[in-house]
């Protein structure tokens, strides 16, 4: 097909044709341009007819283009150009285009552009093998074809194979060192691995070379992600420098005892290895005294809710991340299974739009524009019996004031943090007997209700367990430790422990992935830390965040996952285990040190739970030296998880309903006693 040289290239690159596929005109075996050859042999429409179709397409008239080209194909069934245009018009309408492009490639076997189009169509239907085969076939015709190298690099990125993507980008750079394709390849790779600063640089260079090119993500979006407006204490906190962050937080709070400053101080106490649950409880109670007047809480008699122990209960859930992947794999499975005769669920959402979830619960309320008073009045009008807060004060600054007035008779701290809210507006905490043990109730304002399933939520990944693969050390001949969790949990004690581990496991690697590592200066800080421990930079793989699908794939590069301490990982642990990667974790004296351990215990993986740092090191070293165990874990862990309490979604739903019912009955009895 021969669009005008200044028209957008129909391969989808977003560049002008003369700067993309038109940079080397496709030719037939005779050496004549393809369109000219077809015209001479009466196999194709005239150049004017082709140009009319291309112009119609580039003007966005895709449906009309399809009709026009189908008519041309009836008259010229062997026109490769006609089949190409048909494929592009179909794809632009969201219709299947694979066979049209396949026919075009068959009719023009020496046209690399045909194979690029066919590869893109195959990739769009999820056939990466067919896509790769066609991209490589294009390179057999023209080994230097930039768009083919870019397509291969992009496909490797989509497959999560960043190493091969890097190799392809290097090859593309050799052929075209100053080209939009080369810069786009490096930019897309930087974006995929979370090196946002690198991605911005390459995308800007691509735009200079070719102003019309498209990167897949706008430079403005990346710049927004890298624009750091955080305060000093926030920067210290999210770097894992918690003690220093707490010093700044206390200084700010002394200068201004605001809710925001107090909230941040509590965040530091959560993560600081020097602070205990009792320390946190004391500060949370101080917060309640300063910012929430408990004397103004309504009495149980003030609520008009019908006091029948067996009636259908109205349950509210307040949160801002119903579309987050964690919610999709935990809350949504419950929404799909709860008994609507037992519960009437209201979701109060102030996060991203979640239209796909509307029908999964009885009532869906978008409250983004509500004031705290308006939200309070809404809950009162809805006559909610039990309000579940899945965010708490740290993620819920807008509506937390309304919750402190207690619009529902029962308010429950659940799901996000198994720590006390500290304010008596919250009556209950839902936990499990591993996270909050007997005798620890003194660190909570709330009454403790423990789930009989041993887990506060259940998981459904929406897919079967991944196909087992060998541990990467089988092919690498070295062991890779990894941690993909929030970096504020990676305090200096954790870093020092990981350095000791690398020193004691020769030739091992450490793969860290997290939002903190998106900027070069942060990666440099971590590299310097390990170099001071005599750990060379080539033993580290440091990446920022990748989108969830890619993050899961990247666990294929990890032999052993390392949990953080004292603040351990929850969903991070689940994701690692689901991908077949064993996790070494410490079970400590408080809830924050038991998140990962509780998941491992539920899955029967007690041998991976350490008692202290020395035991943590011993278990990691012993496992690194036991290739048979690593192989066994890789082939069995995800299936083991499928049979663990965390995965029994139907059972969880029944037990959660029972727990909520038990709370309701407890409140009825307590409120009656109080009234008397």
C-alpha positions in Angstrom: 0.0 0.0 0.0 1.3 3.4 -0.8 -0.1 6.2 1.3 1.1 9.8 0.7 4.5 10.4 2.1 3.2 13.0 4.6 0.2 10.8 5.6 0.2 8.9 9.0 1.8 5.5 8.5 -0.9 2.8 8.7 1.4 0.4 10.7 0.2 2.3 13.8 3.5 3.9 14.8 1.9 7.4 14.7 4.7 8.7 12.5 4.5 10.0 8.9 4.8 7.3 6.3 8.0 8.8 4.8 9.6 8.6 8.3 8.3 5.1 9.0 7.6 2.1 6.7 7.9 4.4 3.7 11.6 5.0 4.5 12.3 2.0 2.4 9.6 1.4 -0.2 8.3 -2.2 -0.3 9.3 -3.8 -3.6 8.3 -7.0 -5.3 10.7 -9.7 -6.6 11.1 -7.9 -9.9 12.6 -4.9 -8.2 9.6 -2.7 -9.3 7.5 -1.0 -6.6 4.7 -3.3 -5.5 1.8 -0.9 -6.5 3.4 -0.3 -9.9 3.9 -4.0 -10.5 0.2 -4.8 -9.6 -1.0 -2.0 -11.8 1.0 -3.3 -14.8 -0.3 -6.8 -14.3 -3.9 -5.7 -13.7 -3.9 -7.3 -10.3 -4.7 -4.2 -8.3 -6.6 -0.9 -8.5 -4.9 2.1 -9.9 -2.7 4.4 -7.8 -5.5 7.0 -7.8 -8.0 4.4 -6.4 -5.6 3.4 -3.7 -4.8 7.0 -2.7 -8.6 7.7 -2.5 -9.0 4.8 0.0 -5.9 5.9 2.0 -7.2 9.5 2.2 -10.6 8.3 3.3 -8.9 6.2 6.1 -6.7 9.0 7.3 -9.7 11.3 7.6 -11.2 8.9 10.1 -13.9 7.5 7.8 -13.1 3.9 8.6 -16.5 2.3 8.0 -16.7 4.0 4.6 -13.2 2.9 3.8 -14.1 -0.7 4.6 -17.0 -0.5 2.1 -14.9 1.1 -0.6 -12.1 -1.4 -0.3 -14.3 -4.4 -0.2 -15.7 -3.3 -3.5 -12.1 -2.9 -4.8 -11.2 -6.4 -3.6 -14.2 -7.9 -5.4 -12.8 -6.5 -8.6 -9.1 -7.1 -7.7 -9.0 -10.0 -5.3 -5.2 -10.3 -5.6 -4.5 -6.7 -4.6 -2.2 -6.8 -1.6 -2.7 -3.1 -1.1 -6.5 -3.5 -1.1 -6.3 -6.2 1.6 -3.9 -4.1 3.7 -6.3 -1.1 3.7 -9.1 -3.5 4.5 -7.1 -4.8 7.5 -6.4 -1.3 8.8 -10.0 -0.2 8.4 -11.2 -3.3 10.2 -8.7 -2.8 13.0 -9.7 0.9 13.4 -13.3 -0.2 14.0 -12.3 -2.9 16.5 -13.2 -5.7 14.1 -11.1 -8.8 13.5 -8.4 -7.9 11.0 -6.0 -10.9 11.2 -7.2 -12.7 8.0 -7.2 -9.5 5.9 -3.5 -8.9 6.9 -2.7 -12.6 6.4 -4.1 -12.4 2.9 -2.1 -9.3 2.1 1.1 -11.0 3.3 0.4 -14.0 1.2 -0.1 -11.8 -1.9 3.0 -9.7 -1.2 5.6 -12.2 0.2 8.5 -9.8 -0.3 6.9 -6.8 1.3 8.1 -6.4 4.9 5.3 -4.0 5.7 2.8 -6.8 5.2 4.5 -8.9 7.9 4.6 -6.0 10.3 0.8 -5.5 9.9 0.2 -9.2 10.3 2.4 -9.3 13.4 0.5 -6.4 15.0 -2.8 -8.1 14.2 -1.6 -11.3 15.8 -0.3 -9.5 18.9 -3.7 -7.8 19.3 -5.4 -11.2 19.5 -2.8 -12.5 22.0 -0.8 -14.7 19.7 2.7 -13.5 20.6 4.4 -16.4 18.8 2.7 -15.6 15.5 3.5 -11.9 16.0 7.1 -12.5 16.7 7.4 -14.9 13.7 6.0 -12.2 11.4 8.2 -9.4 12.7 11.3 -11.6 12.2 10.1 -12.5 8.7 10.0 -8.8 7.9 13.7 -8.6 9.1 14.7 -11.4 6.7 13.6 -9.1 3.9 15.2 -6.0 5.4 17.5 -6.7 8.4 17.7 -3.0 9.2 14.0 -2.2 9.1 13.6 0.0 12.2 9.8 -0.5 12.6 10.4 -4.3 12.8 13.1 -4.0 15.5 10.8 -1.6 17.4 7.9 -4.0 17.1 10.0 -7.0 18.4 11.4 -4.9 21.3 7.8 -3.8 22.2 6.6 -7.4 22.0 9.3 -8.5 24.4 8.3 -5.8 26.8 4.7 -6.9 26.6 5.9 -10.5 27.4 7.8 -9.2 30.4 11.1 -10.3 28.9 13.0 -7.0 29.6 16.4 -8.7 29.0 15.6 -9.6 25.4 13.9 -6.3 24.9 17.1 -4.6 25.9 19.1 -6.7 23.5 16.7 -5.8 20.6 16.9 -2.1 21.5 20.7 -2.3 21.4 20.5 -3.9 17.9 18.1 -1.2 16.7 20.4 1.5 18.1 23.3 0.0 16.1 21.4 0.3 12.8 19.6 3.6 13.6 21.4 5.4 16.4 19.6 8.7 16.0 16.0 7.6 15.1 12.6 7.9 16.6 12.3 4.1 16.6 15.5 3.7 18.7 14.5 6.3 21.2 11.0 4.9 21.4 12.4 1.4 22.1 14.5 2.7 25.0 11.7 4.9 26.2 9.2 2.1 26.3 11.6 -0.2 28.1 12.3 2.5 30.6 8.6 3.0 31.2 8.0 -0.7 31.5 10.7 -1.2 34.2 9.6 2.0 36.1 12.7 4.1 35.2 10.5 7.1 34.5 13.3 9.6 34.3 15.0 7.5 31.5 11.7 7.1 29.7 11.1 10.9 29.7 14.5 11.6 28.3 14.1 9.1 25.4 10.6 10.0 24.5 11.6 13.7 24.3 14.4 12.8 22.0 12.0 10.8 19.8 9.7 13.8 19.5 12.6 16.0 18.4 13.5 13.5 15.7 9.9 12.8 14.7 7.3 15.3 16.1 4.4 13.0 15.2 5.6 9.9 16.9 3.6 8.2 19.7 5.2 6.7 22.8 2.3 4.8 24.3 2.3 7.1 27.4 2.5 10.9 27.2 5.5 12.8 28.4 3.1 14.8 30.5 1.9 11.7 32.4 5.5 10.6 33.1 6.5 14.1 34.2 3.5 14.1 36.5 4.7 10.9 38.0 8.3 12.2 38.5 7.3 15.6 39.7 8.3 15.4 43.4 6.5 17.9 45.6 6.9 15.8 48.8 8.2 17.3 52.0 11.5 16.2 53.5 9.8 13.9 56.0 7.8 12.2 53.2 11.0 11.7 51.1 12.7 10.2 54.0 9.8 7.9 54.9 9.3 6.5 51.4 13.1 5.9 51.1 12.9 3.6 54.2 14.7 6.1 56.4 12.1 5.9 59.0 13.9 7.1 62.1 15.0 10.3 60.3 11.4 10.7 59.0 10.0 10.4 62.5 12.4 13.1 63.8 11.1 15.4 61.1 7.5 14.4 61.8 7.8 15.2 65.5 9.4 18.5 64.7 6.5 19.4 62.3 3.9 18.2 64.9 5.5 20.3 67.6 5.2 23.4 65.4 1.7 22.6 64.3 -0.4 19.9 66.0 -2.6 19.4 62.9 -4.5 16.2 61.9 -2.2 15.9 58.9 1.0 16.2 60.9 -0.3 13.7 63.5 -1.4 11.2 60.8 2.1 11.2 59.4 3.7 10.7 62.8 1.5 7.6 63.2 2.7 6.4 59.8 6.2 6.6 61.1 5.3 4.6 64.2 3.8 1.9 62.0 7.1 1.4 60.1 9.7 2.3 62.7 11.5 -0.9 63.9 12.2 0.9 67.2 8.5 1.4 68.0 6.1 -1.2 69.5 2.4 -1.8 69.2 2.0 -0.2 72.6 3.8 2.9 71.4 1.4 3.1 68.4 -1.7 2.6 70.6 -0.6 5.4 73.0 -0.1 7.8 70.1 -3.4 6.8 68.5 -5.3 7.5 71.8 -3.5 10.8 72.0 -4.7 11.5 68.4 -8.3 10.8 69.6 -8.0 13.1 72.5 -6.7 16.0 70.3 -8.8 15.6 67.2 -11.9 13.6 67.9 -14.2 14.3 70.8 -15.4 10.9 71.9 -17.9 12.5 74.4 -20.0 13.6 71.5 -20.5 10.0 70.1 -24.2 9.0 69.8 -25.5 6.6 72.4 -26.7 3.2 71.0 -30.3 4.3 71.7 -29.9 7.2 69.2 -29.9 4.9 66.2 -33.3 4.0 64.7 -32.1 0.8 63.1 -34.5 -2.2 63.6 -33.1 -4.3 66.4 -33.9 -7.8 65.1 -31.0 -10.2 65.4 -31.9 -12.3 62.3 -33.0 -9.7 59.8 -31.1 -8.8 56.6 -28.3 -6.4 57.5 -27.3 -3.3 55.7 -23.5 -3.3 55.4 -21.6 -0.2 54.0 -18.1 -0.3 52.7 -16.1 2.9 52.4 -13.0 3.1 50.2 -11.2 4.6 47.3 -9.5 1.7 45.7 -12.3 -0.7 44.5 -10.6 -0.9 41.1 -7.1 -1.5 42.5 -5.8 -5.0 41.6 -5.7 -5.9 45.4 -9.4 -5.2 45.6 -10.2 -7.0 42.4 -8.6 -10.1 43.8 -10.0 -9.9 47.3 -13.2 -7.8 47.7 -14.7 -8.6 44.3 -14.7 -12.3 44.9 -16.6 -11.7 48.1 -19.1 -9.4 46.2 -19.6 -12.3 43.8 -20.5 -14.8 46.5 -22.2 -13.0 49.4 -25.7 -14.1 50.3 -28.1 -11.2 49.4 -30.7 -12.7 51.7 -28.3 -12.1 54.6 -26.6 -8.9 53.6 -27.5 -5.8 51.6 -24.2 -4.2 50.7 -23.7 -0.5 49.9 -20.3 0.6 48.5 -19.3 4.2 49.1 -16.6 4.9 46.5 -14.5 8.0 46.2 -11.7 6.5 44.1 -11.6 5.7 40.3 -14.7 5.0 38.5 -15.8 1.4 39.0 -18.8 1.0 36.6 -17.9 -2.7 36.1 -18.6 -3.3 39.8 -22.0 -1.6 40.0 -24.1 -4.8 39.6 -22.0 -6.8 42.0 -23.4 -5.1 45.1 -26.9 -4.0 46.1 -26.2 -0.2 46.1 -23.3 1.7 44.6 -22.7 5.3 45.7 -20.2 7.7 44.1 -19.3 10.2 46.8 -16.3 12.0 45.3 -18.0 15.4 45.5 -19.6 14.9 49.0 -18.5 16.9 51.9 -18.0 15.1 55.3 -21.3 16.3 56.4 -23.1 15.2 53.3 -21.5 11.8 53.5 -22.6 11.5 57.1 -26.2 12.4 56.2 -26.1 9.9 53.4 -25.1 7.0 55.6 -27.8 8.0 58.2 -30.4 8.1 55.5 -29.3 4.7 54.2 -29.8 3.3 57.7 -26.5 1.4 57.5 -26.2 -1.2 60.3 -22.5 -2.0 59.9 -20.0 0.3 58.2 -16.7 -1.3 57.1 -13.8 1.2 56.7 -11.2 -0.3 54.4 -9.1 2.8 54.3 -8.7 4.3 57.7 -7.3 7.7 58.6 -4.2 7.4 56.4 -6.1 7.0 53.1 -9.3 8.5 54.1 -8.7 12.1 55.2 -11.8 13.5 53.5 -14.4 11.2 55.1 -12.6 10.2 58.3 -14.2 13.2 60.2 -17.7 11.9 59.3 -16.7 8.4 60.5 -15.6 9.9 63.8 -19.2 11.1 64.3 -20.3 7.4 63.8 -23.1 7.6 61.3 -23.7 3.9 61.7 -24.3 2.0 65.0 -21.5 -0.4 64.2 -18.2 0.8 62.6 -15.5 -1.7 61.8 -11.8 -1.4 61.2 -11.1 -4.0 58.5 -8.9 -5.0 55.6 -6.1 -2.3 55.3 -4.3 -2.1 58.6 -4.7 -4.6 61.5 -3.8 -1.8 63.9 -6.1 0.2 66.2 -7.8 3.3 64.9 -7.5 4.6 68.4 -10.9 6.3 68.4 -14.0 4.8 70.1 -16.1 5.6 67.0 -14.8 2.2 65.8 -16.4 -0.6 67.7 -14.8 -3.7 66.2 -11.7 -5.0 64.4 -11.9 -8.0 62.1 -8.7 -9.9 62.1 -7.4 -13.5 62.4 -5.9 -15.4 65.3 -2.5 -15.3 63.8 -2.2 -11.6 63.3 -3.7 -10.5 66.7 -3.2 -13.1 69.3 -4.7 -13.6 72.7 -3.5 -11.2 75.3 -2.9 -8.4 72.7 -6.3 -6.8 73.0 -4.8 -4.1 75.3 -3.3 -2.5 72.2 -6.8 -1.9 70.6 -9.7 0.4 71.3 -11.9 -2.0 69.1 -13.4 -5.3 70.2 -11.5 -8.0 68.4 -13.5 -10.4 66.1 -11.3 -13.1 64.6 -12.2 -14.8 61.4 -12.6 -18.6 61.8 -10.9 -19.2 58.4 -7.7 -17.8 59.7 -7.6 -15.0 57.1 -9.2 -11.5 57.0 -9.8 -11.7 53.3 -9.7 -14.3 50.5 -8.1 -14.2 47.1 -9.2 -15.1 43.7 -6.7 -14.2 41.0 -9.3 -14.7 38.3 -7.0 -17.2 36.5 -5.6 -20.7 37.1 -2.3 -21.1 38.8 0.6 -20.2 36.4 2.2 -23.1 34.6 5.2 -24.2 36.7 8.6 -23.1 35.3 12.1 -24.1 36.6 13.7 -21.7 39.1 15.8 -19.1 37.2 18.9 -20.3 39.0 18.7 -23.5 36.8 19.7 -21.5 33.7 21.5 -18.5 35.4 23.8 -20.7 37.6 23.3 -18.1 40.3 20.5 -17.5 42.8 18.4 -14.3 42.6 16.7 -12.9 45.7 13.9 -10.5 45.2 11.6 -8.0 46.9 8.8 -6.2 45.1 7.1 -4.5 48.1 6.6 -0.9 49.2 10.0 0.7 49.8 9.1 2.4 53.1 9.3 -1.0 54.6 12.9 -1.4 53.4 14.6 0.2 56.4 18.4 0.2 56.9 18.3 -2.9 59.0 16.6 -4.7 56.1 19.2 -3.4 53.6 22.0 -4.5 55.9 20.6 -7.9 56.3 20.2 -8.3 52.5 23.8 -7.2 52.1 24.9 -9.9 54.6 22.9 -12.4 52.6 24.5 -11.5 49.3 27.9 -11.7 51.0 27.2 -15.2 52.2 25.7 -16.6 49.0 28.5 -16.3 46.4 27.5 -14.8 43.0 23.9 -14.3 44.1 21.8 -11.3 42.9 19.3 -9.0 44.5 16.3 -7.8 42.4 14.4 -4.9 44.0 11.3 -3.5 42.4 9.2 -0.6 43.8 7.9 2.9 43.2 10.8 4.5 45.1 13.3 3.2 42.5 11.8 5.1 39.6 14.4 7.8 39.8 18.1 7.4 39.0 19.2 9.3 42.2 17.2 6.8 44.3 18.7 3.8 42.5 22.1 5.4 43.0 21.6 5.7 46.7 20.8 1.9 47.0 23.7 1.0 44.8 26.1 3.1 46.9 24.7 1.4 50.1 25.6 -2.0 48.8 28.9 -1.0 47.3 29.9 0.2 50.8 29.2 -3.4 51.9 31.5 -4.6 49.1 28.5 -5.7 46.9 29.1 -4.6 43.3 26.4 -2.9 41.3 26.3 -5.8 38.8 24.8 -8.0 41.4 21.8 -5.6 41.8 18.8 -5.3 39.5 16.8 -2.1 40.6 13.5 -1.3 38.9 10.6 1.0 39.6 7.0 -0.1 39.4 5.6 -2.0 36.4 2.0 -2.5 35.7 0.5 -5.4 37.6 0.5 -7.9 34.7 4.2 -7.3 34.0 5.1 -7.3 37.7 3.7 -10.8 38.1 5.7 -12.0 35.0 8.9 -10.6 36.5 8.7 -13.0 39.3 10.0 -15.5 36.8 13.4 -13.8 37.4 13.3 -14.4 41.2 14.3 -17.7 43.0 13.6 -16.6 46.5 11.5 -13.6 47.7 12.5 -11.8 50.8 10.0 -10.3 53.1 10.6 -7.0 54.9 10.6 -6.5 58.6 9.3 -5.4 61.0 6.6 -4.3 58.5 5.9 -7.3 56.4 4.1 -7.7 53.1 0.6 -8.9 52.5 -0.4 -8.8 48.9 3.3 -8.8 47.9 3.6 -12.2 49.6 0.5 -13.5 47.9 1.7 -12.4 44.5 5.1 -14.0 45.0 3.7 -17.3 46.2 1.1 -17.4 43.4 3.9 -17.1 40.9 5.6 -20.1 42.5 8.3 -18.2 44.4 9.0 -19.1 48.1 9.0 -16.3 50.6 11.3 -16.0 53.6 9.6 -14.0 56.4 9.9 -13.3 60.1 7.1 -13.7 62.5 7.5 -11.1 65.2 5.7 -9.8 68.3 3.1 -7.6 66.6 0.5 -7.6 63.8 2.8 -5.7 61.4 5.4 -8.5 61.6 3.0 -11.3 60.9 1.3 -10.4 57.6 3.5 -12.6 55.5 3.9 -15.2 58.2 0.2 -15.6 58.6 -0.1 -16.3 54.8 2.7 -18.8 54.9 1.2 -20.5 57.9 -2.2 -20.7 56.2 -0.5 -22.4 53.2 1.3 -24.9 55.4 4.7 -23.3 54.6 5.9 -23.0 58.2 9.5 -23.9 57.3 9.8 -20.6 55.6 8.9 -18.6 58.7 11.8 -17.3 60.7 11.9 -16.3 64.4 14.5 -13.5 64.1 17.0 -12.0 61.7 19.6 -14.7 62.3 17.1 -17.4 61.5 15.9 -15.4 58.5 19.5 -15.4 57.1 19.9 -19.1 57.8 16.7 -20.1 56.1 17.5 -17.9 53.0 21.1 -19.3 52.8 20.0 -22.9 53.2 17.3 -22.6 50.6 19.6 -20.9 48.2 21.9 -23.9 48.5 19.1 -26.4 48.0 18.2 -26.6 44.3 16.0 -29.6 44.9 13.8 -27.6 47.3 13.7 -24.6 45.0 12.6 -26.8 42.2 9.9 -28.4 44.3 8.6 -25.1 45.6 8.4 -23.7 42.0 6.3 -26.6 40.8 4.0 -26.8 43.9 3.5 -23.5 45.7 0.8 -22.0 43.6 -1.2 -25.2 43.8 -0.6 -25.2 47.5 -1.9 -21.7 47.7 -5.0 -22.7 45.8 -5.9 -25.1 48.6 -5.1 -22.7 51.5 -7.6 -20.7 53.5 -6.7 -17.6 51.6 -8.2 -19.1 48.4 -11.4 -20.6 49.9 -13.6 -17.8 48.7 -16.9 -19.5 49.1 -16.0 -20.6 52.7 -14.7 -17.1 53.4 -18.0 -15.5 52.3 -20.0 -17.7 54.6 -17.6 -17.1 57.5 -17.5 -13.3 56.9 -21.3 -13.2 56.9 -21.3 -15.1 60.2 -18.7 -12.7 61.7 -20.8 -9.7 60.7 -23.9 -11.3 62.2 -22.0 -12.1 65.4 -21.0 -8.4 65.6 -24.6 -7.3 65.2 -25.8 -9.7 67.9 -23.0 -8.6 70.2 -23.9 -4.9 69.6 -27.5 -5.6 70.3 -26.7 -7.3 73.6 -24.1 -4.7 74.6 -26.4 -1.7 73.7 -29.3 -3.3 75.7 -27.0 -3.7 78.7 -25.7 -0.2 78.4 -29.2 1.2 78.1 -30.2 -0.7 81.3 
